[in-house]
Amino acid sequence: MTKQDRLRYRSEFQRVSREAKRWVGQRLCIDCRKGSSALKLGITAPRKYGSAPERSRFKRLIREVFRLHRAHLPQSWEILVMPRQRAKGASFFDIEAEFYLFLNTHAQ
């Protein structure tokens, strides 16, 4: 992911969190808003979620799912993904299925 593909600044994260529609699944909580001209992804995994390796694993999984499904997402979205506690033991396929469910409900 390049810099243009990410939410990088605190103000960007706050804007998405404040103005976005929230979708809550079993393992993921996703905020999305129509934003700039480019598709952007932000990932937050607070300490409350787990240890550093657990948070890093979650971020890697989300980045890979985003990379695989990028073509199916509208180009003007800003997406913020947060884990729920049930995401800890989830496999890549579980996370991907939940992200796909989000796509089916919001990407019209």
Phi and psi restraints in degrees (range 20) as a CNS / XPLOR table:
assign (resid 1 and name C) (resid 2 and name N)
       (resid 2 and name CA) (resid 2 and name C) 1.0 -89.5 20.0 2
assign (resid 2 and name N) (resid 2 and name CA)
       (resid 2 and name C) (resid 3 and name N) 1.0 172.7 20.0 2
assign (resid 2 and name C) (resid 3 and name N)
       (resid 3 and name CA) (resid 3 and name C) 1.0 -61.0 20.0 2
assign (resid 3 and name N) (resid 3 and name CA)
       (resid 3 and name C) (resid 4 and name N) 1.0 -33.1 20.0 2
assign (resid 3 and name C) (resid 4 and name N)
       (resid 4 and name CA) (resid 4 and name C) 1.0 -70.1 20.0 2
assign (resid 4 and name N) (resid 4 and name CA)
       (resid 4 and name C) (resid 5 and name N) 1.0 -18.5 20.0 2
assign (resid 4 and name C) (resid 5 and name N)
       (resid 5 and name CA) (resid 5 and name C) 1.0 -89.3 20.0 2
assign (resid 5 and name N) (resid 5 and name CA)
       (resid 5 and name C) (resid 6 and name N) 1.0 -4.6 20.0 2
assign (resid 5 and name C) (resid 6 and name N)
       (resid 6 and name CA) (resid 6 and name C) 1.0 -117.2 20.0 2
assign (resid 6 and name N) (resid 6 and name CA)
       (resid 6 and name C) (resid 7 and name N) 1.0 152.4 20.0 2
assign (resid 6 and name C) (resid 7 and name N)
       (resid 7 and name CA) (resid 7 and name C) 1.0 -81.5 20.0 2
assign (resid 7 and name N) (resid 7 and name CA)
       (resid 7 and name C) (resid 8 and name N) 1.0 124.7 20.0 2
assign (resid 7 and name C) (resid 8 and name N)
       (resid 8 and name CA) (resid 8 and name C) 1.0 -113.4 20.0 2
assign (resid 8 and name N) (resid 8 and name CA)
       (resid 8 and name C) (resid 9 and name N) 1.0 -30.3 20.0 2
assign (resid 8 and name C) (resid 9 and name N)
       (resid 9 and name CA) (resid 9 and name C) 1.0 -107.9 20.0 2
assign (resid 9 and name N) (resid 9 and name CA)
       (resid 9 and name C) (resid 10 and name N) 1.0 152.8 20.0 2
assign (resid 9 and name C) (resid 10 and name N)
       (resid 10 and name CA) (resid 10 and name C) 1.0 -54.6 20.0 2
assign (resid 10 and name N) (resid 10 and name CA)
       (resid 10 and name C) (resid 11 and name N) 1.0 -41.1 20.0 2
assign (resid 10 and name C) (resid 11 and name N)
       (resid 11 and name CA) (resid 11 and name C) 1.0 -62.6 20.0 2
assign (resid 11 and name N) (resid 11 and name CA)
       (resid 11 and name C) (resid 12 and name N) 1.0 -35.8 20.0 2
assign (resid 11 and name C) (resid 12 and name N)
       (resid 12 and name CA) (resid 12 and name C) 1.0 -66.7 20.0 2
assign (resid 12 and name N) (resid 12 and name CA)
       (resid 12 and name C) (resid 13 and name N) 1.0 -44.2 20.0 2
assign (resid 12 and name C) (resid 13 and name N)
       (resid 13 and name CA) (resid 13 and name C) 1.0 -61.8 20.0 2
assign (resid 13 and name N) (resid 13 and name CA)
       (resid 13 and name C) (resid 14 and name N) 1.0 -43.9 20.0 2
assign (resid 13 and name C) (resid 14 and name N)
       (resid 14 and name CA) (resid 14 and name C) 1.0 -65.4 20.0 2
assign (resid 14 and name N) (resid 14 and name CA)
       (resid 14 and name C) (resid 15 and name N) 1.0 -40.2 20.0 2
assign (resid 14 and name C) (resid 15 and name N)
       (resid 15 and name CA) (resid 15 and name C) 1.0 -63.1 20.0 2
assign (resid 15 and name N) (resid 15 and name CA)
       (resid 15 and name C) (resid 16 and name N) 1.0 -45.0 20.0 2
assign (resid 15 and name C) (resid 16 and name N)
       (resid 16 and name CA) (resid 16 and name C) 1.0 -64.5 20.0 2
assign (resid 16 and name N) (resid 16 and name CA)
       (resid 16 and name C) (resid 17 and name N) 1.0 -44.4 20.0 2
assign (resid 16 and name C) (resid 17 and name N)
       (resid 17 and name CA) (resid 17 and name C) 1.0 -62.0 20.0 2
assign (resid 17 and name N) (resid 17 and name CA)
       (resid 17 and name C) (resid 18 and name N) 1.0 -38.8 20.0 2
assign (resid 17 and name C) (resid 18 and name N)
       (resid 18 and name CA) (resid 18 and name C) 1.0 -77.1 20.0 2
assign (resid 18 and name N) (resid 18 and name CA)
       (resid 18 and name C) (resid 19 and name N) 1.0 -41.4 20.0 2
assign (resid 18 and name C) (resid 19 and name N)
       (resid 19 and name CA) (resid 19 and name C) 1.0 -101.1 20.0 2
assign (resid 19 and name N) (resid 19 and name CA)
       (resid 19 and name C) (resid 20 and name N) 1.0 -4.2 20.0 2
assign (resid 19 and name C) (resid 20 and name N)
       (resid 20 and name CA) (resid 20 and name C) 1.0 -88.2 20.0 2
assign (resid 20 and name N) (resid 20 and name CA)
       (resid 20 and name C) (resid 21 and name N) 1.0 162.2 20.0 2
assign (resid 20 and name C) (resid 21 and name N)
       (resid 21 and name CA) (resid 21 and name C) 1.0 -86.0 20.0 2
assign (resid 21 and name N) (resid 21 and name CA)
       (resid 21 and name C) (resid 22 and name N) 1.0 139.1 20.0 2
assign (resid 21 and name C) (resid 22 and name N)
       (resid 22 and name CA) (resid 22 and name C) 1.0 -106.5 20.0 2
assign (resid 22 and name N) (resid 22 and name CA)
       (resid 22 and name C) (resid 23 and name N) 1.0 134.0 20.0 2
assign (resid 22 and name C) (resid 23 and name N)
       (resid 23 and name CA) (resid 23 and name C) 1.0 -118.1 20.0 2
assign (resid 23 and name N) (resid 23 and name CA)
       (resid 23 and name C) (resid 24 and name N) 1.0 126.9 20.0 2
assign (resid 23 and name C) (resid 24 and name N)
       (resid 24 and name CA) (resid 24 and name C) 1.0 -118.5 20.0 2
assign (resid 24 and name N) (resid 24 and name CA)
       (resid 24 and name C) (resid 25 and name N) 1.0 122.0 20.0 2
assign (resid 24 and name C) (resid 25 and name N)
       (resid 25 and name CA) (resid 25 and name C) 1.0 -111.6 20.0 2
assign (resid 25 and name N) (resid 25 and name CA)
       (resid 25 and name C) (resid 26 and name N) 1.0 -166.0 20.0 2
assign (resid 25 and name C) (resid 26 and name N)
       (resid 26 and name CA) (resid 26 and name C) 1.0 -72.2 20.0 2
assign (resid 26 and name N) (resid 26 and name CA)
       (resid 26 and name C) (resid 27 and name N) 1.0 -37.5 20.0 2
assign (resid 26 and name C) (resid 27 and name N)
       (resid 27 and name CA) (resid 27 and name C) 1.0 -113.7 20.0 2
assign (resid 27 and name N) (resid 27 and name CA)
       (resid 27 and name C) (resid 28 and name N) 1.0 -21.6 20.0 2
assign (resid 27 and name C) (resid 28 and name N)
       (resid 28 and name CA) (resid 28 and name C) 1.0 -126.7 20.0 2
assign (resid 28 and name N) (resid 28 and name CA)
       (resid 28 and name C) (resid 29 and name N) 1.0 151.2 20.0 2
assign (resid 28 and name C) (resid 29 and name N)
       (resid 29 and name CA) (resid 29 and name C) 1.0 -123.5 20.0 2
assign (resid 29 and name N) (resid 29 and name CA)
       (resid 29 and name C) (resid 30 and name N) 1.0 120.4 20.0 2
assign (resid 29 and name C) (resid 30 and name N)
       (resid 30 and name CA) (resid 30 and name C) 1.0 -123.7 20.0 2
assign (resid 30 and name N) (resid 30 and name CA)
       (resid 30 and name C) (resid 31 and name N) 1.0 125.5 20.0 2
assign (resid 30 and name C) (resid 31 and name N)
       (resid 31 and name CA) (resid 31 and name C) 1.0 -103.8 20.0 2
assign (resid 31 and name N) (resid 31 and name CA)
       (resid 31 and name C) (resid 32 and name N) 1.0 132.2 20.0 2
assign (resid 31 and name C) (resid 32 and name N)
       (resid 32 and name CA) (resid 32 and name C) 1.0 -138.4 20.0 2
assign (resid 32 and name N) (resid 32 and name CA)
       (resid 32 and name C) (resid 33 and name N) 1.0 142.8 20.0 2
assign (resid 32 and name C) (resid 33 and name N)
       (resid 33 and name CA) (resid 33 and name C) 1.0 -142.7 20.0 2
assign (resid 33 and name N) (resid 33 and name CA)
       (resid 33 and name C) (resid 34 and name N) 1.0 151.0 20.0 2
assign (resid 33 and name C) (resid 34 and name N)
       (resid 34 and name CA) (resid 34 and name C) 1.0 -75.9 20.0 2
assign (resid 34 and name N) (resid 34 and name CA)
       (resid 34 and name C) (resid 35 and name N) 1.0 124.6 20.0 2
assign (resid 34 and name C) (resid 35 and name N)
       (resid 35 and name CA) (resid 35 and name C) 1.0 -131.4 20.0 2
assign (resid 35 and name N) (resid 35 and name CA)
       (resid 35 and name C) (resid 36 and name N) 1.0 -127.5 20.0 2
assign (resid 35 and name C) (resid 36 and name N)
       (resid 36 and name CA) (resid 36 and name C) 1.0 -66.7 20.0 2
assign (resid 36 and name N) (resid 36 and name CA)
       (resid 36 and name C) (resid 37 and name N) 1.0 -174.8 20.0 2
assign (resid 36 and name C) (resid 37 and name N)
       (resid 37 and name CA) (resid 37 and name C) 1.0 -75.0 20.0 2
assign (resid 37 and name N) (resid 37 and name CA)
       (resid 37 and name C) (resid 38 and name N) 1.0 -16.3 20.0 2
assign (resid 37 and name C) (resid 38 and name N)
       (resid 38 and name CA) (resid 38 and name C) 1.0 -109.3 20.0 2
assign (resid 38 and name N) (resid 38 and name CA)
       (resid 38 and name C) (resid 39 and name N) 1.0 149.8 20.0 2
assign (resid 38 and name C) (resid 39 and name N)
       (resid 39 and name CA) (resid 39 and name C) 1.0 -75.2 20.0 2
assign (resid 39 and name N) (resid 39 and name CA)
       (resid 39 and name C) (resid 40 and name N) 1.0 128.3 20.0 2
assign (resid 39 and name C) (resid 40 and name N)
       (resid 40 and name CA) (resid 40 and name C) 1.0 -131.7 20.0 2
assign (resid 40 and name N) (resid 40 and name CA)
       (resid 40 and name C) (resid 41 and name N) 1.0 146.8 20.0 2
assign (resid 40 and name C) (resid 41 and name N)
       (resid 41 and name CA) (resid 41 and name C) 1.0 -123.2 20.0 2
assign (resid 41 and name N) (resid 41 and name CA)
       (resid 41 and name C) (resid 42 and name N) 1.0 137.3 20.0 2
assign (resid 41 and name C) (resid 42 and name N)
       (resid 42 and name CA) (resid 42 and name C) 1.0 -128.2 20.0 2
assign (resid 42 and name N) (resid 42 and name CA)
       (resid 42 and name C) (resid 43 and name N) 1.0 141.2 20.0 2
assign (resid 42 and name C) (resid 43 and name N)
       (resid 43 and name CA) (resid 43 and name C) 1.0 -127.3 20.0 2
assign (resid 43 and name N) (resid 43 and name CA)
       (resid 43 and name C) (resid 44 and name N) 1.0 128.6 20.0 2
assign (resid 43 and name C) (resid 44 and name N)
       (resid 44 and name CA) (resid 44 and name C) 1.0 -121.4 20.0 2
assign (resid 44 and name N) (resid 44 and name CA)
       (resid 44 and name C) (resid 45 and name N) 1.0 133.9 20.0 2
assign (resid 44 and name C) (resid 45 and name N)
       (resid 45 and name CA) (resid 45 and name C) 1.0 -137.7 20.0 2
assign (resid 45 and name N) (resid 45 and name CA)
       (resid 45 and name C) (resid 46 and name N) 1.0 92.3 20.0 2
assign (resid 45 and name C) (resid 46 and name N)
       (resid 46 and name CA) (resid 46 and name C) 1.0 -69.3 20.0 2
assign (resid 46 and name N) (resid 46 and name CA)
       (resid 46 and name C) (resid 47 and name N) 1.0 162.6 20.0 2
assign (resid 46 and name C) (resid 47 and name N)
       (resid 47 and name CA) (resid 47 and name C) 1.0 -56.9 20.0 2
assign (resid 47 and name N) (resid 47 and name CA)
       (resid 47 and name C) (resid 48 and name N) 1.0 -30.7 20.0 2
assign (resid 47 and name C) (resid 48 and name N)
       (resid 48 and name CA) (resid 48 and name C) 1.0 -58.1 20.0 2
assign (resid 48 and name N) (resid 48 and name CA)
       (resid 48 and name C) (resid 49 and name N) 1.0 -27.7 20.0 2
assign (resid 48 and name C) (resid 49 and name N)
       (resid 49 and name CA) (resid 49 and name C) 1.0 -67.6 20.0 2
assign (resid 49 and name N) (resid 49 and name CA)
       (resid 49 and name C) (resid 50 and name N) 1.0 -41.8 20.0 2
assign (resid 49 and name C) (resid 50 and name N)
       (resid 50 and name CA) (resid 50 and name C) 1.0 166.6 20.0 2
assign (resid 50 and name N) (resid 50 and name CA)
       (resid 50 and name C) (resid 51 and name N) 1.0 -167.7 20.0 2
assign (resid 50 and name C) (resid 51 and name N)
       (resid 51 and name CA) (resid 51 and name C) 1.0 -71.5 20.0 2
assign (resid 51 and name N) (resid 51 and name CA)
       (resid 51 and name C) (resid 52 and name N) 1.0 170.0 20.0 2
assign (resid 51 and name C) (resid 52 and name N)
       (resid 52 and name CA) (resid 52 and name C) 1.0 -58.0 20.0 2
assign (resid 52 and name N) (resid 52 and name CA)
       (resid 52 and name C) (resid 53 and name N) 1.0 -44.1 20.0 2
assign (resid 52 and name C) (resid 53 and name N)
       (resid 53 and name CA) (resid 53 and name C) 1.0 -63.0 20.0 2
assign (resid 53 and name N) (resid 53 and name CA)
       (resid 53 and name C) (resid 54 and name N) 1.0 -35.2 20.0 2
assign (resid 53 and name C) (resid 54 and name N)
       (resid 54 and name CA) (resid 54 and name C) 1.0 -67.2 20.0 2
assign (resid 54 and name N) (resid 54 and name CA)
       (resid 54 and name C) (resid 55 and name N) 1.0 -42.2 20.0 2
assign (resid 54 and name C) (resid 55 and name N)
       (resid 55 and name CA) (resid 55 and name C) 1.0 -65.8 20.0 2
assign (resid 55 and name N) (resid 55 and name CA)
       (resid 55 and name C) (resid 56 and name N) 1.0 -41.2 20.0 2
assign (resid 55 and name C) (resid 56 and name N)
       (resid 56 and name CA) (resid 56 and name C) 1.0 -64.9 20.0 2
assign (resid 56 and name N) (resid 56 and name CA)
       (resid 56 and name C) (resid 57 and name N) 1.0 -41.3 20.0 2
assign (resid 56 and name C) (resid 57 and name N)
       (resid 57 and name CA) (resid 57 and name C) 1.0 -60.9 20.0 2
assign (resid 57 and name N) (resid 57 and name CA)
       (resid 57 and name C) (resid 58 and name N) 1.0 -44.4 20.0 2
assign (resid 57 and name C) (resid 58 and name N)
       (resid 58 and name CA) (resid 58 and name C) 1.0 -59.4 20.0 2
assign (resid 58 and name N) (resid 58 and name CA)
       (resid 58 and name C) (resid 59 and name N) 1.0 -45.8 20.0 2
assign (resid 58 and name C) (resid 59 and name N)
       (resid 59 and name CA) (resid 59 and name C) 1.0 -62.1 20.0 2
assign (resid 59 and name N) (resid 59 and name CA)
       (resid 59 and name C) (resid 60 and name N) 1.0 -41.5 20.0 2
assign (resid 59 and name C) (resid 60 and name N)
       (resid 60 and name CA) (resid 60 and name C) 1.0 -62.0 20.0 2
assign (resid 60 and name N) (resid 60 and name CA)
       (resid 60 and name C) (resid 61 and name N) 1.0 -43.6 20.0 2
assign (resid 60 and name C) (resid 61 and name N)
       (resid 61 and name CA) (resid 61 and name C) 1.0 -61.7 20.0 2
assign (resid 61 and name N) (resid 61 and name CA)
       (resid 61 and name C) (resid 62 and name N) 1.0 -45.0 20.0 2
assign (resid 61 and name C) (resid 62 and name N)
       (resid 62 and name CA) (resid 62 and name C) 1.0 -65.4 20.0 2
assign (resid 62 and name N) (resid 62 and name CA)
       (resid 62 and name C) (resid 63 and name N) 1.0 -42.4 20.0 2
assign (resid 62 and name C) (resid 63 and name N)
       (resid 63 and name CA) (resid 63 and name C) 1.0 -60.3 20.0 2
assign (resid 63 and name N) (resid 63 and name CA)
       (resid 63 and name C) (resid 64 and name N) 1.0 -40.4 20.0 2
assign (resid 63 and name C) (resid 64 and name N)
       (resid 64 and name CA) (resid 64 and name C) 1.0 -68.8 20.0 2
assign (resid 64 and name N) (resid 64 and name CA)
       (resid 64 and name C) (resid 65 and name N) 1.0 -42.4 20.0 2
assign (resid 64 and name C) (resid 65 and name N)
       (resid 65 and name CA) (resid 65 and name C) 1.0 -61.7 20.0 2
assign (resid 65 and name N) (resid 65 and name CA)
       (resid 65 and name C) (resid 66 and name N) 1.0 -42.7 20.0 2
assign (resid 65 and name C) (resid 66 and name N)
       (resid 66 and name CA) (resid 66 and name C) 1.0 -61.5 20.0 2
assign (resid 66 and name N) (resid 66 and name CA)
       (resid 66 and name C) (resid 67 and name N) 1.0 -43.5 20.0 2
assign (resid 66 and name C) (resid 67 and name N)
       (resid 67 and name CA) (resid 67 and name C) 1.0 -61.5 20.0 2
assign (resid 67 and name N) (resid 67 and name CA)
       (resid 67 and name C) (resid 68 and name N) 1.0 -42.6 20.0 2
assign (resid 67 and name C) (resid 68 and name N)
       (resid 68 and name CA) (resid 68 and name C) 1.0 -70.2 20.0 2
assign (resid 68 and name N) (resid 68 and name CA)
       (resid 68 and name C) (resid 69 and name N) 1.0 -34.0 20.0 2
assign (resid 68 and name C) (resid 69 and name N)
       (resid 69 and name CA) (resid 69 and name C) 1.0 -106.1 20.0 2
assign (resid 69 and name N) (resid 69 and name CA)
       (resid 69 and name C) (resid 70 and name N) 1.0 10.7 20.0 2
assign (resid 69 and name C) (resid 70 and name N)
       (resid 70 and name CA) (resid 70 and name C) 1.0 -57.1 20.0 2
assign (resid 70 and name N) (resid 70 and name CA)
       (resid 70 and name C) (resid 71 and name N) 1.0 -37.5 20.0 2
assign (resid 70 and name C) (resid 71 and name N)
       (resid 71 and name CA) (resid 71 and name C) 1.0 -66.2 20.0 2
assign (resid 71 and name N) (resid 71 and name CA)
       (resid 71 and name C) (resid 72 and name N) 1.0 -22.5 20.0 2
assign (resid 71 and name C) (resid 72 and name N)
       (resid 72 and name CA) (resid 72 and name C) 1.0 -91.7 20.0 2
assign (resid 72 and name N) (resid 72 and name CA)
       (resid 72 and name C) (resid 73 and name N) 1.0 -2.6 20.0 2
assign (resid 72 and name C) (resid 73 and name N)
       (resid 73 and name CA) (resid 73 and name C) 1.0 -97.7 20.0 2
assign (resid 73 and name N) (resid 73 and name CA)
       (resid 73 and name C) (resid 74 and name N) 1.0 142.2 20.0 2
assign (resid 73 and name C) (resid 74 and name N)
       (resid 74 and name CA) (resid 74 and name C) 1.0 -61.1 20.0 2
assign (resid 74 and name N) (resid 74 and name CA)
       (resid 74 and name C) (resid 75 and name N) 1.0 140.6 20.0 2
assign (resid 74 and name C) (resid 75 and name N)
       (resid 75 and name CA) (resid 75 and name C) 1.0 -71.8 20.0 2
assign (resid 75 and name N) (resid 75 and name CA)
       (resid 75 and name C) (resid 76 and name N) 1.0 -11.8 20.0 2
assign (resid 75 and name C) (resid 76 and name N)
       (resid 76 and name CA) (resid 76 and name C) 1.0 -102.2 20.0 2
assign (resid 76 and name N) (resid 76 and name CA)
       (resid 76 and name C) (resid 77 and name N) 1.0 11.1 20.0 2
assign (resid 76 and name C) (resid 77 and name N)
       (resid 77 and name CA) (resid 77 and name C) 1.0 -85.7 20.0 2
assign (resid 77 and name N) (resid 77 and name CA)
       (resid 77 and name C) (resid 78 and name N) 1.0 148.5 20.0 2
assign (resid 77 and name C) (resid 78 and name N)
       (resid 78 and name CA) (resid 78 and name C) 1.0 -117.2 20.0 2
assign (resid 78 and name N) (resid 78 and name CA)
       (resid 78 and name C) (resid 79 and name N) 1.0 122.7 20.0 2
assign (resid 78 and name C) (resid 79 and name N)
       (resid 79 and name CA) (resid 79 and name C) 1.0 -118.6 20.0 2
assign (resid 79 and name N) (resid 79 and name CA)
       (resid 79 and name C) (resid 80 and name N) 1.0 133.2 20.0 2
assign (resid 79 and name C) (resid 80 and name N)
       (resid 80 and name CA) (resid 80 and name C) 1.0 -120.8 20.0 2
assign (resid 80 and name N) (resid 80 and name CA)
       (resid 80 and name C) (resid 81 and name N) 1.0 120.9 20.0 2
assign (resid 80 and name C) (resid 81 and name N)
       (resid 81 and name CA) (resid 81 and name C) 1.0 -111.8 20.0 2
assign (resid 81 and name N) (resid 81 and name CA)
       (resid 81 and name C) (resid 82 and name N) 1.0 131.4 20.0 2
assign (resid 81 and name C) (resid 82 and name N)
       (resid 82 and name CA) (resid 82 and name C) 1.0 -127.7 20.0 2
assign (resid 82 and name N) (resid 82 and name CA)
       (resid 82 and name C) (resid 83 and name N) 1.0 142.4 20.0 2
assign (resid 82 and name C) (resid 83 and name N)
       (resid 83 and name CA) (resid 83 and name C) 1.0 -82.9 20.0 2
assign (resid 83 and name N) (resid 83 and name CA)
       (resid 83 and name C) (resid 84 and name N) 1.0 153.1 20.0 2
assign (resid 83 and name C) (resid 84 and name N)
       (resid 84 and name CA) (resid 84 and name C) 1.0 -107.4 20.0 2
assign (resid 84 and name N) (resid 84 and name CA)
       (resid 84 and name C) (resid 85 and name N) 1.0 164.8 20.0 2
assign (resid 84 and name C) (resid 85 and name N)
       (resid 85 and name CA) (resid 85 and name C) 1.0 -58.9 20.0 2
assign (resid 85 and name N) (resid 85 and name CA)
       (resid 85 and name C) (resid 86 and name N) 1.0 -30.6 20.0 2
assign (resid 85 and name C) (resid 86 and name N)
       (resid 86 and name CA) (resid 86 and name C) 1.0 -68.9 20.0 2
assign (resid 86 and name N) (resid 86 and name CA)
       (resid 86 and name C) (resid 87 and name N) 1.0 -12.4 20.0 2
assign (resid 86 and name C) (resid 87 and name N)
       (resid 87 and name CA) (resid 87 and name C) 1.0 -76.3 20.0 2
assign (resid 87 and name N) (resid 87 and name CA)
       (resid 87 and name C) (resid 88 and name N) 1.0 -15.0 20.0 2
assign (resid 87 and name C) (resid 88 and name N)
       (resid 88 and name CA) (resid 88 and name C) 1.0 -55.1 20.0 2
assign (resid 88 and name N) (resid 88 and name CA)
       (resid 88 and name C) (resid 89 and name N) 1.0 -52.5 20.0 2
assign (resid 88 and name C) (resid 89 and name N)
       (resid 89 and name CA) (resid 89 and name C) 1.0 -93.0 20.0 2
assign (resid 89 and name N) (resid 89 and name CA)
       (resid 89 and name C) (resid 90 and name N) 1.0 7.4 20.0 2
assign (resid 89 and name C) (resid 90 and name N)
       (resid 90 and name CA) (resid 90 and name C) 1.0 -74.2 20.0 2
assign (resid 90 and name N) (resid 90 and name CA)
       (resid 90 and name C) (resid 91 and name N) 1.0 145.5 20.0 2
assign (resid 90 and name C) (resid 91 and name N)
       (resid 91 and name CA) (resid 91 and name C) 1.0 -83.0 20.0 2
assign (resid 91 and name N) (resid 91 and name CA)
       (resid 91 and name C) (resid 92 and name N) 1.0 171.9 20.0 2
assign (resid 91 and name C) (resid 92 and name N)
       (resid 92 and name CA) (resid 92 and name C) 1.0 -57.9 20.0 2
assign (resid 92 and name N) (resid 92 and name CA)
       (resid 92 and name C) (resid 93 and name N) 1.0 -41.1 20.0 2
assign (resid 92 and name C) (resid 93 and name N)
       (resid 93 and name CA) (resid 93 and name C) 1.0 -68.4 20.0 2
assign (resid 93 and name N) (resid 93 and name CA)
       (resid 93 and name C) (resid 94 and name N) 1.0 -33.1 20.0 2
assign (resid 93 and name C) (resid 94 and name N)
       (resid 94 and name CA) (resid 94 and name C) 1.0 -64.7 20.0 2
assign (resid 94 and name N) (resid 94 and name CA)
       (resid 94 and name C) (resid 95 and name N) 1.0 -45.9 20.0 2
assign (resid 94 and name C) (resid 95 and name N)
       (resid 95 and name CA) (resid 95 and name C) 1.0 -64.9 20.0 2
assign (resid 95 and name N) (resid 95 and name CA)
       (resid 95 and name C) (resid 96 and name N) 1.0 -42.8 20.0 2
assign (resid 95 and name C) (resid 96 and name N)
       (resid 96 and name CA) (resid 96 and name C) 1.0 -62.8 20.0 2
assign (resid 96 and name N) (resid 96 and name CA)
       (resid 96 and name C) (resid 97 and name N) 1.0 -41.5 20.0 2
assign (resid 96 and name C) (resid 97 and name N)
       (resid 97 and name CA) (resid 97 and name C) 1.0 -63.1 20.0 2
assign (resid 97 and name N) (resid 97 and name CA)
       (resid 97 and name C) (resid 98 and name N) 1.0 -40.2 20.0 2
assign (resid 97 and name C) (resid 98 and name N)
       (resid 98 and name CA) (resid 98 and name C) 1.0 -68.9 20.0 2
assign (resid 98 and name N) (resid 98 and name CA)
       (resid 98 and name C) (resid 99 and name N) 1.0 -39.4 20.0 2
assign (resid 98 and name C) (resid 99 and name N)
       (resid 99 and name CA) (resid 99 and name C) 1.0 -64.5 20.0 2
assign (resid 99 and name N) (resid 99 and name CA)
       (resid 99 and name C) (resid 100 and name N) 1.0 -39.0 20.0 2
assign (resid 99 and name C) (resid 100 and name N)
       (resid 100 and name CA) (resid 100 and name C) 1.0 -64.2 20.0 2
assign (resid 100 and name N) (resid 100 and name CA)
       (resid 100 and name C) (resid 101 and name N) 1.0 -38.6 20.0 2
assign (resid 100 and name C) (resid 101 and name N)
       (resid 101 and name CA) (resid 101 and name C) 1.0 -61.4 20.0 2
assign (resid 101 and name N) (resid 101 and name CA)
       (resid 101 and name C) (resid 102 and name N) 1.0 -42.3 20.0 2
assign (resid 101 and name C) (resid 102 and name N)
       (resid 102 and name CA) (resid 102 and name C) 1.0 -59.3 20.0 2
assign (resid 102 and name N) (resid 102 and name CA)
       (resid 102 and name C) (resid 103 and name N) 1.0 -45.0 20.0 2
assign (resid 102 and name C) (resid 103 and name N)
       (resid 103 and name CA) (resid 103 and name C) 1.0 -59.4 20.0 2
assign (resid 103 and name N) (resid 103 and name CA)
       (resid 103 and name C) (resid 104 and name N) 1.0 -44.0 20.0 2
assign (resid 103 and name C) (resid 104 and name N)
       (resid 104 and name CA) (resid 104 and name C) 1.0 -64.3 20.0 2
assign (resid 104 and name N) (resid 104 and name CA)
       (resid 104 and name C) (resid 105 and name N) 1.0 -32.4 20.0 2
assign (resid 104 and name C) (resid 105 and name N)
       (resid 105 and name CA) (resid 105 and name C) 1.0 -87.0 20.0 2
assign (resid 105 and name N) (resid 105 and name CA)
       (resid 105 and name C) (resid 106 and name N) 1.0 -23.3 20.0 2
assign (resid 105 and name C) (resid 106 and name N)
       (resid 106 and name CA) (resid 106 and name C) 1.0 -119.1 20.0 2
assign (resid 106 and name N) (resid 106 and name CA)
       (resid 106 and name C) (resid 107 and name N) 1.0 -13.6 20.0 2
assign (resid 106 and name C) (resid 107 and name N)
       (resid 107 and name CA) (resid 107 and name C) 1.0 -92.5 20.0 2
assign (resid 107 and name N) (resid 107 and name CA)
       (resid 107 and name C) (resid 108 and name N) 1.0 31.6 20.0 2
